[in-house]
Amino acid sequence: MTQPMITMEHVSKKYENDALALDDVNITINKGEFVFIVGPSGAGKSTFMRLLLRETLPSSGTVKVNGYNISKMKNKDVPYLRRSLGIVFQDYRLLPNKTVYENVAFAMRVIEAPRRLIQRSVISVLDVVGLKEKYRCFPSQLSGGEQQRVAIARAIVNQPSIVIADEPTGNLDPETTWGIMEIFHRINQSGTTIVMATHNKDIVDTMQRRVIAISDGKIIRDVAQGGYDDEI
Ligand SMILES: Nc1ncnc2c1ncn2[C@@H]1O[C@H](COP(=O)(O)OP(=O)(O)OP(=O)(O)O)[C@@H](O)[C@H]1O
């Protein structure tokens, strides 16, 4: 049974300087999909991702994420939307003065999860990303790939139904990139929807998942299974 997690209907986004970043975008992303958002620099990928997080609002059209209508929802509900999403950035964004354990636990403390549940969940997700042994380390003691794995653990610890990743392997070497993609693959296998913006042709070509290509703010290709730029 298909269950829409993200829908965009006739979505356009014009910034104050009149730049048209998205132009009549229509898409549906269903539960369990793994979707790559690709396109050249300036195409509108980041704008697309920021709309999902409600970091910006559409100029027209309707964006729905996890049952929330991005334009109509109340400000007080924005934290609930964001907590229902796991978010991974290119630059990890870990808290430098907290340990690996504390960085991940923090995401559960803010929702006031019980202490026992926090302990159990943090250890479990650190195991998923292969960093259980490093729980006492600080981010500065880890490699870039390890830091990104902590960021992924933090993103999934509250069991989000959607993980949104903006260029998550952008700072990593090819070998480390594959380790990270393997983790995203496993998270997706467990039923979590994944939306990932990337410039990395190699990973898109190899993974053969849904590809949505944006150029000049328009969707120019949307294939259920494909590579970075085949058919263009
Ligand atoms: N805050 C903003 N104010 C004004 N214009 C913006 C803003 N953010 C993006 N734009 C413009 O909107 C268009 C799309 O930008 P966007 O950042 O979404 O592209 P992108 O595909 O993510 O690019 P990149 O791959 O380089 O990150 C560009 O023309 C950009 O200059």
The ligand as a Gaussian input file, in Angstrom:
#p B3LYP/6-31G(d) Opt

LIG

0 1
 N       18.084000      33.046000       0.221000
 C       18.079000      33.298000      -1.086000
 N       17.811000      34.540000      -1.548000
 C       17.791000      34.790000      -2.870000
 N       18.037000      33.883000      -3.830000
 C       18.320000      32.629000      -3.445000
 C       18.366000      32.275000      -2.058000
 N       18.672000      30.968000      -1.975000
 C       18.823000      30.516000      -3.241000
 N       18.591000      31.524000      -4.133000
 C       18.624000      31.392000      -5.594000
 O       17.698000      30.393000      -5.980000
 C       18.233000      29.556000      -7.004000
 C       18.285000      28.111000      -6.531000
 O       19.233000      28.004000      -5.464000
 P       19.467000      26.670000      -4.588000
 O       20.373000      27.041000      -3.472000
 O       18.134000      26.104000      -4.231000
 O       20.198000      25.743000      -5.651000
 P       21.002000      24.353000      -5.448000
 O       20.512000      23.465000      -6.531000
 O       20.839000      23.892000      -4.066000
 O       22.497000      24.749000      -5.717000
 P       23.852000      24.092000      -5.089000
 O       23.972000      22.733000      -5.700000
 O       24.901000      25.024000      -5.553000
 O       23.683000      24.076000      -3.603000
 C       19.599000      30.146000      -7.356000
 O       19.426000      31.007000      -8.453000
 C       19.979000      30.920000      -6.106000
 O       20.802000      32.017000      -6.429000

